[in-house]
Amino acid sequence: MILSDNIENKSLRSVLTLALFSSLVHPMSATLPPESVTDTPESAADAVFHGIVQGLAQQRFVPGQRLVEVDLAAQFGVSRASVREALQRLAAQGLVELFRNKGAAIRTLSAQETLEVLDVAERMTGLLARSAARAIAAGAQRAPIQAALAQLHEADRGQDTDAFASARRGMYRALLDTGRSRELRRLLPSIHMPIVYAQHRPAALQQVRMRDYKAMCQAVLAGDENGADAAGMAHVRHVRESIVSLQHAAPTDVPPWPFQSTQDASLRSDSGGLPLRHSGPATPRRAVKARAPNNSRGS
């Protein structure tokens, strides 16, 4: 699906503005790639922050879900002050919405917002792969990317979704570390792919990912900048096609999600003919009990 230059320019301006704001407010979190891994959270607020983002990938949290401070504090074994800090950080990155006198909720994306996120992610993923390929051509080590790709294959063979999500984060971290681009480190965390993947879950998405990751990593390991760039962008286009196909097949009379504005929650097909609906529950869920995670970003 091809969007107009106005939409692309708007989405690029939005992500640049959000990334700058995030880096000023939370410079530590802004250095993390969108699918990086942190084995040990540095603070109690980190545990909540990373736990919610990873929980989106594992369906422990869903778009539109109400986030209750007291529940989150009990779930992660932290103080309510740490929960509030984490929610403020998540709000600064656009993953959570804060409501006066109503608390917080996982953000939902409208049809237009979903397409804009994918437009930006397409460009950024191509740049990420290109920067890594350039570094490989200049003599950077191939081993981290090779190891990450091997972990992806192992997780895919075992049909282990949690292991696959962890391996994906490892692959993106390896690409980012290899490319050593400070600008990509700053910009990538502001892209809302965790919400896109939590809100839209095509059944064949893992097969699409595995095929595309293999093609992208092979181009990177060959030091082929143009091929890596093209493979990275093609991956996001394939994700978009899977989401569009799923939503075109879905009924359009699903009620809006809670905490979503009337404008954003409309299920009209006024954005490229894409009617979006959520595959999760139709009513808000309180925070569910789950162990504190080890991984930081999951999408």
C-alpha positions in Angstrom: 0.0 0.0 0.0 1.5 3.3 -1.0 0.7 6.4 1.0 1.0 10.0 -0.1 4.1 12.1 0.4 2.1 14.2 2.9 1.4 11.2 5.1 5.0 10.0 4.9 6.4 13.5 5.8 3.9 13.8 8.6 4.9 10.4 10.1 8.6 11.1 9.8 8.1 14.5 11.5 6.2 12.8 14.2 8.8 10.1 15.0 11.6 12.7 14.9 9.8 15.0 17.3 8.9 12.1 19.6 12.5 10.7 19.5 13.9 14.1 20.4 11.5 14.5 23.3 12.2 11.0 24.6 15.9 11.4 24.4 15.6 14.7 26.4 13.3 13.3 29.1 14.8 9.7 29.3 18.2 9.7 27.8 19.0 6.2 29.1 15.9 4.6 27.6 16.5 6.4 24.3 19.8 4.5 23.8 18.0 1.2 23.5 17.0 -0.4 20.2 13.3 -1.3 19.7 13.9 -5.0 20.3 17.0 -4.9 22.5 17.6 -7.2 25.5 18.5 -6.2 29.1 19.1 -9.2 31.3 18.9 -7.3 34.6 16.8 -4.2 34.9 18.7 -1.3 36.4 15.9 -0.1 38.6 12.4 -1.0 39.9 10.9 1.4 37.3 12.9 -0.4 34.6 11.4 -3.7 35.6 7.9 -2.3 35.2 8.7 -0.5 32.0 10.4 -3.5 30.3 7.8 -5.9 31.7 4.9 -4.0 30.2 6.6 -3.8 26.8 7.6 -7.5 26.8 4.1 -8.3 28.1 2.6 -6.8 24.9 4.6 -9.3 22.9 3.5 -12.2 25.1 -0.2 -11.1 25.2 0.0 -10.6 29.0 -0.9 -7.0 28.2 -3.1 -5.8 25.3 -3.9 -2.5 23.6 -6.6 -0.6 25.5 -6.0 -2.5 28.7 -6.3 -0.4 31.9 -3.1 -0.2 34.0 -3.8 0.1 37.7 -1.0 1.3 39.9 -1.7 -0.9 42.9 -2.0 -4.0 40.7 1.2 -3.3 38.8 3.1 -2.6 42.1 2.0 -6.0 43.4 2.7 -7.8 40.2 6.3 -6.5 39.9 7.0 -6.2 43.6 7.8 -2.5 43.4 6.5 0.7 45.0 3.7 2.7 43.4 6.2 5.5 42.9 8.3 3.2 40.7 5.1 2.3 38.8 4.3 5.9 38.2 7.8 6.6 36.9 7.5 3.6 34.5 4.1 4.8 33.2 5.5 8.3 32.7 8.3 6.8 30.6 5.9 4.7 28.6 3.7 7.7 28.0 6.7 9.7 26.8 7.4 7.0 24.2 3.8 6.9 23.1 3.1 3.3 24.4 0.7 4.3 27.2 -1.9 7.0 27.5 -2.5 8.8 30.8 -6.0 10.1 31.6 -7.0 12.6 34.2 -8.8 10.9 37.0 -8.9 7.6 35.0 -5.3 6.4 35.4 -3.4 4.9 32.4 -4.1 2.4 29.6 -2.0 0.7 26.8 -2.4 2.9 23.8 -4.3 1.7 20.8 -3.6 2.8 17.2 -6.1 3.9 14.6 -5.9 2.7 11.0 -4.1 5.8 10.0 -1.6 5.7 12.9 -0.9 2.0 12.2 0.0 2.8 8.6 2.2 5.7 9.6 4.1 3.6 12.1 4.7 1.0 9.4 5.9 3.7 7.0 8.5 4.9 9.4 9.5 1.4 10.5 10.0 0.5 6.8 12.6 3.2 6.3 14.3 2.7 9.7 14.6 -1.1 9.2 16.2 -0.6 5.8 18.6 1.9 7.3 19.4 -0.4 10.2 20.2 -3.3 7.8 22.2 -0.9 5.5 24.3 0.4 8.4 25.2 -3.1 9.5 26.1 -4.3 6.0 28.3 -1.2 5.6 30.1 -2.1 8.8 30.5 -5.7 7.7 32.0 -4.6 4.4 34.5 -2.5 6.4 35.6 -5.4 8.5 33.2 -5.7 11.4 32.7 -9.1 13.0 30.0 -11.4 11.5 29.7 -13.7 14.5 27.1 -11.8 16.5 24.7 -11.6 13.6 25.4 -15.3 12.7 24.7 -16.3 16.3 21.5 -14.3 16.4 20.3 -15.9 13.1 21.0 -19.4 14.5 19.0 -18.6 17.6 16.1 -17.5 15.4 16.2 -20.8 13.4 16.3 -22.8 16.6 13.3 -21.0 18.2 11.4 -21.3 14.9 12.0 -25.0 14.7 10.8 -25.5 18.3 7.7 -23.3 17.7 8.6 -21.5 20.9 7.0 -18.0 20.6 8.8 -16.6 23.7 12.2 -17.9 22.5 11.5 -16.5 19.0 10.6 -13.1 20.5 13.8 -13.1 22.5 15.9 -14.2 19.4 14.3 -11.4 17.4 15.4 -8.9 20.0 18.8 -10.4 19.9 19.0 -10.1 16.1 18.0 -6.4 16.1 20.5 -5.7 18.9 23.2 -7.5 16.9 22.4 -5.4 13.8 22.4 -2.2 15.8 25.6 -3.0 17.6 27.3 -3.9 14.3 26.2 -0.8 12.5 27.1 1.5 15.5 24.8 4.2 14.4 24.0 6.6 17.2 21.2 8.2 15.3 19.4 4.8 14.9 19.9 4.1 18.5 18.2 7.4 19.3 15.3 7.0 16.8 14.4 3.4 16.9 12.8 3.3 20.4 10.2 5.9 19.4 8.7 3.6 16.7 5.5 2.0 18.1 6.0 -1.5 16.6 5.3 -3.2 20.0 1.7 -1.8 19.8 1.3 -2.7 16.1 2.3 -6.3 16.8 0.2 -6.6 19.9 -2.9 -5.1 18.2 -2.5 -7.1 15.0 -1.5 -10.8 15.0 -1.8 -12.4 11.6 -1.4 -16.2 12.0 1.3 -16.5 9.4 3.4 -13.6 10.8 6.2 -15.7 12.2 6.7 -17.5 8.9 6.9 -14.1 7.2 9.4 -12.9 9.8 11.7 -15.9 9.6 11.9 -15.8 5.8 12.5 -12.0 5.8 15.0 -12.1 8.7 17.1 -14.7 6.9 17.1 -12.7 3.6 18.0 -9.5 5.5 20.8 -11.1 7.6 22.3 -12.9 4.5 22.5 -9.5 2.7 24.1 -7.9 5.8 26.6 -10.7 6.2 27.6 -10.4 2.5 28.2 -6.7 3.1 25.6 -5.8 0.5 24.3 -2.4 1.5 21.7 -2.0 -1.2 20.5 -5.6 -0.8 20.3 -5.3 3.0 18.4 -2.0 2.8 15.9 -3.5 0.3 15.4 -6.7 2.4 14.8 -4.7 5.5 12.2 -2.5 3.8 10.6 -5.5 2.2 10.2 -7.1 5.6 8.0 -4.3 6.9 6.0 -4.2 3.7 5.3 -7.9 4.1 4.1 -7.2 7.7 1.9 -4.5 6.4 0.4 -6.8 3.7 -0.3 -9.4 6.4 -2.1 -6.9 8.6 -4.1 -5.4 5.8 -5.1 -8.8 4.6 -6.2 -9.9 8.1 -8.2 -6.7 8.7 -9.9 -6.7 5.3 -11.2 -10.2 6.2 -12.5 -9.0 9.6 -15.9 -7.7 10.4 -16.1 -3.9 10.7 -18.9 -3.6 13.3 -16.7 -4.3 16.3 -17.2 -1.7 19.0 -14.3 0.7 19.9 -11.8 -0.3 22.5 -12.0 1.3 25.9 -9.9 4.5 26.5 -9.7 5.1 22.8 -11.1 8.4 21.6 -14.2 8.4 19.4 -12.2 9.8 16.5 -9.4 7.3 16.8 -11.6 4.3 17.6 -13.8 4.7 14.5 -13.6 1.5 12.4 -14.2 3.3 9.2 -12.1 2.3 6.2 -11.0 5.9 5.6 -7.2 5.1 5.6 -6.4 3.3 2.5 -9.5 1.1 2.9 -8.1 -0.5 6.0 -10.7 -1.3 8.7 -8.9 -2.0 11.9 -10.2 -4.0 14.8 -8.6 -5.5 17.9 -8.2 -9.2 18.4 -8.2 -8.9 22.2 -11.0 -8.7 24.7 -13.8 -6.1 24.2 -13.6 -4.8 27.8 -10.7 -3.4 29.8 -8.6 -5.9 31.7 -6.8 -5.1 34.9 -3.1 -6.0 35.1 -2.6 -9.7 35.2 -0.3 -11.6 37.4 3.0 -12.5 35.8 6.6 -12.9 36.7 8.9 -9.9 36.3 10.6 -10.3 32.9 14.3 -10.3 32.0 14.0 -8.8 28.6 13.5 -5.2 27.9 11.8 -4.6 24.6 9.4 -7.0 22.9 7.3 -6.5 19.9 
